[in-house]
Amino acid sequence: MTPILSWPEGLNAATFLAEYWQKKPLLIRAAFADFENPLSAEELAGMACEDGIEARLIVEKDGPVPWWLRHGPFSTEQFVDLPASHWTVLVQEVHKYVPSLAQLLDAVRFIPSWRIDDIMASYAPVHGSAGPHVDNYDVFLLQGAGRKRWRISDQKVAPGDLIPDLELSIVAEFELQQEWVLAPGDMLYLPPGIIHHGVALDDNITYSIGFRAPSERDLAVSFVGYQAEYYLSAKHYGDPDLSAQLHPGEISADAIQRVRSIIEQLPVNDRAIARWFGEFVTESKSGDEVEPRDEPVGVGRLIARLAGGEDLWRNEFSRFACIEEGDRILLFVAGQHQELPRTLAACVHRLCDHRRLTFVDWRSLLEHQACTALVCDLYNEGHLYFENDHG
């Protein structure tokens, strides 16, 4: 069942976006009714020991040096050797491995799904902390177990405000403006640029729903690289009409013009940007690749399983998005795209909007041969799965 976010009195998604999103913090007490923590400390530590899962360990004191940072995977012995307090372990993209956490993302569907980055889980014993720091993205901090005290400030941070000679960007001192203690089920929203310092009051787990915020520089570099790959050949720079020049150390206007003519081959228009951006935001952050099924199924078998009561789920390793464009709709899955007729718009939107696909929801759509063929292809490519497939 999809969790439903319980807004404070007088607030809803529209007022949140208008008054808080990227503007100011918001504390939501009991954000989810009857919230049950889906991960134990032992399970989270086990994930931090696995290859292919991004994990970090931060030890504030009683380690080799203050604010000691190590990257996973870790061994059991490393956890056994940790001090009794003042440390935390953080594991990225836990929603890929815990379906109930992935469903939390549906609770924030009022924000475009391409903006969602991942859910990070952190465990800390008493006094454990990642230190006071600033993020350049929006985040919902959901308390899963135990209690955590959060102190925040909108004070601007300059490089000189950070503790020097650390791998971590930790603010040395800041002026406290607000402070809360979060209990299980409470959630704190923070916009970018807010100094925040969370300290465990007892053994606890926090889930951080983070949002993608690529820099302007990263966007430009990615776009140019994408366009160059598609529109430029491997042909090398040439100047067969070169003539002698008075100053050999000078880059001539002719040379600049030749380079300009190469760069101007890159199209910069809405169509080009749409195809690049859709692929850019659906690429896996960790480079995970979905494997196609060893034994592909036909449309009839797929529909039979749906009709038999099995739900079809989106693979959390595959990001989905779409763009409507004239008489076409572009479907982006895992960094690739296909152009489909607008008649498949309802089918594509359901694929991109929902993590779980039931027969009841799909009954009318599955009457269209092109829709069932698309769903079947995505299933055979590994982007969709039945829960029993993993049994």
MOJONOR-V855777 format. One record per residue. N is the residue number from 0. PSI is psi as a letter, one per 40 degrees, with the letter a starting at -180 (* if undefined). Layout:
N;PSI
N;PSI
This chain:
0;h
1;h
2;i
3;h
4;h
5;h
6;i
7;i
8;h
9;e
10;i
11;a
12;d
13;d
14;d
15;d
16;d
17;d
18;d
19;d
20;h
21;f
22;d
23;i
24;i
25;h
26;h
27;h
28;i
29;f
30;d
31;h
32;h
33;f
34;h
35;h
36;h
37;e
38;h
39;i
40;d
41;d
42;d
43;d
44;d
45;d
46;d
47;e
48;e
49;i
50;i
51;e
52;h
53;h
54;i
55;i
56;h
57;h
58;h
59;d
60;i
61;e
62;a
63;d
64;i
65;i
66;f
67;h
68;h
69;i
70;i
71;a
72;i
73;i
74;i
75;d
76;d
77;d
78;d
79;d
80;e
81;i
82;i
83;d
84;a
85;f
86;i
87;i
88;h
89;h
90;h
91;i
92;f
93;d
94;e
95;d
96;e
97;g
98;d
99;d
100;d
101;d
102;d
103;d
104;d
105;e
106;e
107;f
108;e
109;e
110;h
111;h
112;d
113;e
114;e
115;h
116;c
117;i
118;h
119;h
120;i
121;i
122;h
123;h
124;a
125;h
126;e
127;i
128;i
129;e
130;i
131;h
132;i
133;h
134;i
135;f
136;i
137;i
138;i
139;h
140;h
141;h
142;h
143;d
144;i
145;a
146;i
147;h
148;h
149;h
150;h
151;i
152;i
153;e
154;h
155;h
156;h
157;i
158;d
159;e
160;e
161;i
162;h
163;i
164;f
165;i
166;d
167;i
168;g
169;h
170;h
171;d
172;i
173;i
174;h
175;h
176;d
177;i
178;h
179;i
180;h
181;h
182;i
183;h
184;e
185;i
186;h
187;h
188;h
189;h
190;i
191;i
192;e
193;h
194;h
195;i
196;h
197;h
198;h
199;h
200;e
201;a
202;h
203;i
204;h
205;h
206;h
207;h
208;h
209;i
210;i
211;h
212;g
213;i
214;i
215;d
216;d
217;d
218;d
219;d
220;d
221;d
222;d
223;d
224;d
225;d
226;d
227;d
228;d
229;d
230;e
231;i
232;i
233;e
234;h
235;i
236;h
237;i
238;g
239;e
240;f
241;h
242;i
243;i
244;i
245;d
246;h
247;d
248;e
249;h
250;h
251;i
252;d
253;d
254;d
255;d
256;d
257;d
258;d
259;d
260;d
261;d
262;d
263;e
264;e
265;h
266;h
267;g
268;i
269;d
270;d
271;d
272;d
273;d
274;d
275;d
276;d
277;d
278;d
279;d
280;e
281;e
282;i
283;h
284;d
285;e
286;e
287;h
288;h
289;h
290;h
291;i
292;i
293;d
294;g
295;i
296;i
297;i
298;d
299;d
300;d
301;d
302;d
303;d
304;d
305;d
306;d
307;e
308;e
309;h
310;i
311;h
312;i
313;h
314;h
315;e
316;e
317;h
318;h
319;i
320;i
321;i
322;h
323;h
324;g
325;b
326;e
327;i
328;h
329;h
330;h
331;h
332;h
333;f
334;e
335;i
336;i
337;i
338;h
339;i
340;i
341;d
342;e
343;e
344;d
345;d
346;d
347;d
348;d
349;d
350;d
351;d
352;d
353;h
354;d
355;h
356;h
357;i
358;d
359;d
360;d
361;e
362;d
363;d
364;d
365;e
366;e
367;h
368;d
369;d
370;d
371;d
372;d
373;d
374;d
375;d
376;d
377;d
378;d
379;d
380;e
381;e
382;e
383;i
384;i
385;i
386;d
387;e
388;d
389;e
390;*
